[in-house]
Amino acid sequence: MESVGPLPTNVPGLPIREYALVCLVTAAVTFLLTGLVRLLAIRVGAVAYPRKRDVHVKPMPRMGGVAMFGGVVAGLWLAHQLPVLRRAFEYTFDIQAVLIAGAVIVLVGALDDRFELDSLTKAAGQTTSAGVLVLLGVQWFAFWLPWGGSENSLGSVLLLSGNQGGLLTVLLVLTMVNAMNFVDGLDGLAAGIGMIAAAATCAFSLGLLVDRGGDVGTYPPALIAATLAGACLGFLPHNFQPARIFMGDSGSMLIGLMLAAASTTASGRLDYVNAGVGAKDAIALLSPLLVVAAVLFVPLLDLLMAVVRRTRAGRSPFAPDKMHLHHRLVEIGHSQRRAVLLIYLWAAVLAFGAVALTLFDAFVVGWGVGLGLLLALLASAIPRLREARRT
């Protein structure tokens, strides 16, 4: 079930103020709800006690994802009341799909925050939430490939059947959910990365809205991303070091689910077949995949390194350890805050650099991203450089 009617185009104006309002209201509601959820978590026993692999040294309430989801619901409700953004609800079931799937995954995460569910039960909950997205039409339909095609075309288009697109979407959701879960190891880290990734996805979606002349099919990804960015923003004051509450699996899995949904609705339905081809179109056609890859780069790199590291050691890929990227930054001499800010920098350079490729000259953007990555590399290596100078 992909849509409920034809998608109108040429809708005047770019509703930036409306998206900003939704983001801010989501942030405010999340901020207010987090204090209440913290008291609830303490009362029901959803508390993270320090373990050998953990950085925190005292018991910490978790289940912050419940407050984040409450903020998302409030933001989407407000969007439905605004005549311009109501179009996001009227022509597809994308927003409804995210709400239902989000409720499922937050429920599973909240139960895990309280009762420490086994990995198989959590995987079943994650797969169920991904299946809800697919059943309600959130899935990939086409991929642009940089090879094949005729002599006068740039690459070819891989059209996906319903089963293929659904399977790809489920795999993307599972990967993103677990990647965000893996990266949630320092105060404020997952919330900050989620906010940066969501903001970049929202910017990319607004660019698509302009390019398509107001096609309301591009409204849902921008709205999903805007509410997610607001939820992360509202949660950060409670979670940045020193944290007063953790988001728990209920929060990290919600971030992964919504990022996967926003990326799918933004990139998985692009009309590659009718896209123009010219000198700059190779980058233009690749840009959706570049944005998706850049937004997911840091958590997916951490996930991949963890799986390789643990399987080489003969352990389960899901066996916990203390060798994630953030742990290594702390180990070489960065404080927790500085390690988190450095990962923010890496994520922002990659995500917004990829988005800039869709808006500005690729040569200028390439130099800017290169300088940003060099700055991030030097900042990350400062403790090592200081140690080398002492010796």
C-alpha positions as CSV (number, residue, x, y, z in Angstrom):
1,M,0.0,0.0,0.0
2,E,2.0,2.9,-1.3
3,S,-0.3,5.9,-1.4
4,V,-3.9,7.0,-1.0
5,G,-4.1,9.3,-4.0
6,P,-2.2,11.1,-6.7
7,L,0.6,13.3,-5.6
8,P,0.1,17.0,-6.5
9,T,3.0,19.1,-7.6
10,N,3.8,22.8,-7.9
11,V,2.8,23.6,-4.3
12,P,3.9,27.2,-3.7
13,G,6.4,28.1,-1.1
14,L,8.9,26.2,1.0
15,P,7.5,25.5,4.5
16,I,10.8,26.0,6.4
17,R,9.1,27.9,9.2
18,E,6.6,25.2,9.7
19,Y,9.2,22.5,9.8
20,A,11.3,24.6,12.3
21,L,8.2,25.1,14.5
22,V,7.5,21.4,14.5
23,C,11.2,20.7,15.4
24,L,11.1,23.2,18.3
25,V,7.8,22.0,19.7
26,T,9.1,18.4,19.5
27,A,12.2,19.5,21.4
28,A,10.2,21.3,24.1
29,V,7.8,18.5,24.7
30,T,10.7,15.9,24.8
31,F,12.6,18.1,27.3
32,L,9.6,18.4,29.6
33,L,8.6,14.7,29.4
34,T,12.2,13.5,30.1
35,G,12.1,14.7,33.7
36,L,8.8,12.8,34.2
37,V,10.1,9.7,32.5
38,R,13.2,9.8,34.7
39,L,11.1,9.6,37.8
40,L,9.0,6.8,36.2
41,A,12.2,4.9,35.3
42,I,13.5,5.1,38.9
43,R,10.1,3.9,40.2
44,V,9.8,0.9,37.9
45,G,13.4,-0.1,38.2
46,A,14.6,0.8,34.7
47,V,18.1,1.6,35.9
48,A,21.5,0.9,34.4
49,Y,23.9,-0.3,37.0
50,P,27.6,0.1,36.1
51,R,29.3,-2.9,34.4
52,K,32.9,-3.5,33.5
53,R,32.5,-2.2,30.0
54,D,30.5,0.9,31.0
55,V,31.9,4.4,31.4
56,H,29.4,5.6,34.0
57,V,30.2,4.8,37.6
58,K,26.8,5.2,39.4
59,P,23.3,3.8,38.7
60,M,21.5,5.8,36.0
61,P,17.8,5.7,35.1
62,R,17.2,4.9,31.4
63,M,14.1,4.6,29.2
64,G,14.5,8.1,27.8
65,G,13.3,6.9,24.5
66,V,9.8,7.0,25.8
67,A,10.0,10.8,26.3
68,M,11.6,11.1,22.9
69,F,8.7,9.2,21.3
70,G,6.2,11.4,23.2
71,G,7.9,14.5,21.7
72,V,7.7,12.9,18.2
73,V,4.0,12.2,18.6
74,A,3.4,15.8,19.7
75,G,5.4,17.2,16.8
76,L,3.6,15.1,14.3
77,W,0.2,16.1,15.8
78,L,1.2,19.7,15.4
79,A,2.2,19.1,11.8
80,H,-1.2,17.6,11.1
81,Q,-2.8,20.8,12.4
82,L,-0.8,23.0,10.0
83,P,-2.5,23.2,6.6
84,V,0.8,23.1,4.7
85,L,2.3,20.1,6.4
86,R,-0.9,18.2,6.5
87,R,-0.1,17.2,3.0
88,A,2.5,14.8,4.4
89,F,-0.4,12.8,5.9
90,E,-2.9,12.9,3.0
91,Y,-1.1,11.2,0.1
92,T,1.0,8.5,1.7
93,F,0.9,6.4,4.9
94,D,4.6,7.1,5.7
95,I,3.9,9.2,8.8
96,Q,1.4,6.7,10.2
97,A,3.9,3.9,9.5
98,V,6.6,5.6,11.5
99,L,4.2,6.2,14.4
100,I,3.1,2.6,14.5
101,A,6.5,1.1,14.0
102,G,8.0,3.6,16.4
103,A,5.5,2.6,19.1
104,V,6.4,-1.0,18.6
105,I,10.1,-0.5,18.8
106,V,9.9,1.9,21.8
107,L,7.8,-0.7,23.7
108,V,10.4,-3.4,23.0
109,G,13.2,-1.0,24.0
110,A,11.4,0.1,27.2
111,L,10.9,-3.6,28.2
112,D,14.6,-4.2,27.5
113,D,15.5,-1.1,29.6
114,R,13.6,-2.6,32.5
115,F,14.0,-6.4,32.1
116,E,17.2,-6.9,29.9
117,L,15.5,-8.9,27.1
118,D,17.6,-11.5,25.2
119,S,19.0,-10.6,21.8
120,L,16.5,-12.9,19.9
121,T,13.5,-11.2,21.5
122,K,14.8,-7.8,20.6
123,A,15.6,-8.9,17.1
124,A,12.0,-10.1,16.7
125,G,10.7,-6.7,17.9
126,Q,13.0,-4.8,15.5
127,T,11.9,-7.0,12.6
128,T,8.3,-6.5,13.5
129,S,8.7,-2.7,13.5
130,A,10.5,-2.9,10.1
131,G,7.8,-5.1,8.7
132,V,5.2,-2.5,9.8
133,L,7.1,0.1,7.7
134,V,7.1,-2.1,4.6
135,L,3.4,-3.1,4.9
136,L,2.5,0.6,5.0
137,G,4.5,1.4,1.9
138,V,7.9,2.6,3.3
139,Q,10.4,0.8,1.2
140,W,13.0,1.1,-1.5
141,F,11.8,0.9,-5.1
142,A,14.9,1.7,-7.2
143,F,18.6,2.1,-7.0
144,W,20.8,4.1,-9.4
145,L,24.0,2.2,-10.4
146,P,27.0,4.0,-11.9
147,W,27.6,1.2,-14.5
148,G,25.6,-0.3,-17.3
149,G,23.0,1.5,-19.4
150,S,23.3,2.9,-22.9
151,E,26.2,4.9,-24.4
152,N,24.3,8.2,-23.9
153,S,23.2,7.5,-20.3
154,L,25.0,7.8,-17.0
155,G,24.7,4.3,-15.4
156,S,21.6,2.3,-15.1
157,V,18.6,1.9,-12.8
158,L,18.0,-1.2,-10.7
159,L,14.2,-1.5,-10.2
160,L,13.3,-3.6,-7.2
161,S,10.3,-5.8,-6.9
162,G,8.0,-5.5,-3.8
163,N,9.8,-8.4,-2.1
164,Q,13.2,-7.1,-2.9
165,G,12.5,-3.6,-1.8
166,G,10.8,-4.8,1.3
167,L,13.8,-7.1,2.2
168,L,16.2,-4.2,1.6
169,T,14.2,-1.9,3.8
170,V,14.1,-4.5,6.6
171,L,17.8,-5.0,6.4
172,L,18.4,-1.2,6.5
173,V,16.2,-0.8,9.5
174,L,17.9,-3.7,11.4
175,T,21.3,-2.4,10.5
176,M,20.6,1.2,11.6
177,V,18.8,0.2,14.8
178,N,21.7,-1.9,15.9
179,A,24.3,0.6,14.7
180,M,22.7,3.3,16.8
181,N,22.5,0.9,19.7
182,F,26.2,0.1,19.4
183,V,27.2,3.7,19.3
184,D,25.2,4.7,22.4
185,G,28.1,4.4,24.8
186,L,29.0,7.9,26.1
187,D,26.7,10.6,27.5
188,G,25.0,12.5,24.7
189,L,26.7,10.5,21.9
190,A,23.7,8.8,20.3
191,A,21.4,11.8,20.8
192,G,23.9,14.1,19.1
193,I,24.7,11.9,16.2
194,G,20.9,11.3,15.7
195,M,20.3,15.1,15.7
196,I,23.1,15.7,13.2
197,A,22.0,12.9,10.9
198,A,18.3,13.9,11.1
199,A,19.2,17.6,10.4
200,A,21.2,16.6,7.3
201,T,18.4,14.3,6.1
202,C,15.9,17.1,6.6
203,A,18.1,19.5,4.6
204,F,18.5,17.0,1.8
205,S,14.7,16.4,1.8
206,L,14.0,20.2,1.6
207,G,16.4,20.3,-1.4
208,L,14.3,17.6,-3.1
209,L,11.2,19.5,-2.3
210,V,12.6,22.5,-4.2
211,D,13.9,20.4,-7.1
212,R,10.6,18.7,-7.6
213,G,8.6,21.9,-7.6
214,G,6.8,21.2,-4.4
215,D,5.9,17.6,-4.9
216,V,4.3,16.6,-1.6
217,G,5.8,13.1,-1.9
218,T,8.9,14.8,-0.4
219,Y,7.1,16.2,2.6
220,P,7.2,13.0,4.8
221,P,11.0,12.5,4.9
222,A,11.6,16.1,5.9
223,L,8.9,15.9,8.6
224,I,10.2,12.6,10.0
225,A,13.7,14.0,10.1
226,A,12.6,17.3,11.6
227,T,10.7,15.6,14.5
228,L,13.6,13.2,15.1
229,A,16.1,16.2,15.2
230,G,13.8,17.9,17.7
231,A,13.5,14.8,19.9
232,C,17.2,14.5,20.1
233,L,17.7,18.2,20.7
234,G,15.2,18.1,23.6
235,F,16.8,15.1,25.2
236,L,20.4,16.3,25.0
237,P,20.2,18.7,28.0
238,H,19.3,15.8,30.2
239,N,21.8,13.4,28.6
240,F,25.0,15.4,27.8
241,Q,27.8,14.7,30.2
242,P,27.2,14.5,33.1
243,A,24.0,12.7,32.2
244,R,20.9,12.5,34.5
245,I,19.2,9.9,32.4
246,F,20.1,7.5,29.5
247,M,17.9,7.0,26.4
248,G,18.4,3.3,26.7
249,D,17.5,0.9,23.9
250,S,14.0,2.6,23.7
251,G,15.8,5.7,22.5
252,S,18.7,4.4,20.4
253,M,16.4,2.0,18.5
254,L,13.9,4.7,17.8
255,I,16.6,6.9,16.4
256,G,17.8,4.1,14.1
257,L,14.3,3.3,12.9
258,M,13.4,6.9,12.1
259,L,16.7,7.6,10.3
260,A,16.1,4.4,8.2
261,A,12.5,5.5,7.5
262,A,13.5,9.1,6.6
263,S,16.4,7.8,4.3
264,T,14.1,5.4,2.6
265,T,11.3,7.8,1.9
266,A,13.8,10.5,0.7
267,S,16.0,8.3,-1.5
268,G,14.2,5.0,-2.1
269,R,11.5,6.6,-4.3
270,L,13.5,9.0,-6.5
271,D,12.6,8.9,-10.2
272,Y,16.1,8.0,-11.5
273,V,14.6,7.0,-14.8
274,N,13.4,10.5,-15.7
275,A,16.3,12.3,-14.0
276,G,18.1,14.5,-16.5
277,V,21.7,13.6,-17.5
278,G,24.4,16.1,-18.0
279,A,27.9,16.9,-17.0
280,K,27.0,17.2,-13.3
281,D,24.4,14.6,-13.1
282,A,26.7,11.8,-12.0
283,I,27.0,13.5,-8.6
284,A,23.4,14.5,-8.7
285,L,22.2,10.9,-9.2
286,L,24.6,9.5,-6.6
287,S,23.7,12.2,-4.1
288,P,20.8,10.3,-2.4
289,L,23.1,7.3,-1.8
290,L,25.9,9.5,-0.7
291,V,23.7,11.2,1.8
292,V,22.4,7.9,3.2
293,A,26.0,6.5,3.4
294,A,27.4,9.7,5.1
295,V,24.6,9.9,7.6
296,L,25.1,6.3,8.6
297,F,28.9,6.3,8.3
298,V,29.9,6.7,12.0
299,P,27.5,4.2,13.6
300,L,27.9,1.7,10.8
301,L,31.7,1.9,10.9
302,D,31.5,1.2,14.6
303,L,29.1,-1.7,14.1
304,L,31.3,-3.2,11.4
305,M,34.5,-2.9,13.4
306,A,32.7,-4.5,16.4
307,V,31.4,-7.5,14.4
308,V,34.8,-8.1,12.8
309,R,36.7,-7.7,16.1
310,R,34.4,-10.1,18.0
311,T,34.1,-12.8,15.4
312,R,37.9,-12.8,14.9
313,A,38.2,-13.4,18.6
314,G,35.7,-16.3,18.4
315,R,33.0,-14.4,20.2
316,S,29.4,-13.6,19.3
317,P,29.0,-10.4,17.2
318,F,26.6,-9.1,19.9
319,A,29.0,-9.9,22.8
320,P,29.6,-6.5,24.6
321,D,33.1,-5.1,24.9
322,K,34.8,-1.8,25.6
323,M,36.6,-1.2,22.3
324,H,34.1,1.0,20.4
325,L,35.2,4.2,18.6
326,H,34.2,6.3,21.6
327,H,36.0,4.1,24.0
328,R,39.2,4.3,22.0
329,L,39.0,8.1,21.9
330,V,38.7,8.1,25.7
331,E,41.5,5.6,25.9
332,I,44.0,7.7,24.0
333,G,43.5,10.7,26.3
334,H,40.3,12.5,25.3
335,S,37.8,13.4,28.0
336,Q,34.3,12.0,27.6
337,R,33.0,15.4,26.5
338,R,35.8,15.9,24.0
339,A,35.4,12.4,22.6
340,V,31.7,13.0,22.0
341,L,32.3,16.4,20.4
342,L,34.9,14.9,18.1
343,I,32.5,12.2,16.9
344,Y,29.9,15.0,16.4
345,L,32.5,16.8,14.2
346,W,33.2,13.7,12.1
347,A,29.5,13.0,11.6
348,A,28.6,16.6,10.8
349,V,31.4,16.9,8.2
350,L,30.4,13.7,6.4
351,A,26.6,14.2,6.6
352,F,26.4,17.9,5.7
353,G,29.2,17.5,3.2
354,A,27.2,14.9,1.3
355,V,24.1,17.2,1.4
356,A,26.2,20.1,0.2
357,L,27.1,18.1,-2.9
358,T,23.4,18.2,-3.9
359,L,23.3,22.0,-3.6
360,F,26.6,23.5,-4.4
361,D,29.6,23.1,-6.8
362,A,31.2,19.6,-6.2
363,F,34.8,21.0,-6.5
364,V,34.2,23.6,-3.7
365,V,32.4,21.1,-1.5
366,G,35.1,18.5,-2.0
367,W,37.8,21.0,-0.8
368,G,35.6,22.0,2.2
369,V,34.9,18.4,3.2
370,G,38.6,17.6,2.8
371,L,39.6,20.4,5.1
372,G,36.9,19.5,7.6
373,L,38.1,15.9,7.7
374,L,41.7,17.0,8.1
375,L,40.6,19.2,11.1
376,A,38.7,16.4,12.6
377,L,41.7,14.0,12.2
378,L,44.1,16.5,13.8
379,A,41.8,17.2,16.7
380,S,41.4,13.4,17.2
381,A,45.1,12.9,17.2
382,I,46.0,15.7,19.7
383,P,46.7,13.4,22.7
384,R,49.0,11.3,20.6
385,L,50.8,14.3,19.2
386,R,51.3,15.7,22.7
387,E,52.6,12.3,23.9
388,A,55.1,12.2,21.0
389,R,56.4,15.6,21.8
390,R,57.0,14.7,25.4
391,T,59.1,11.7,24.3
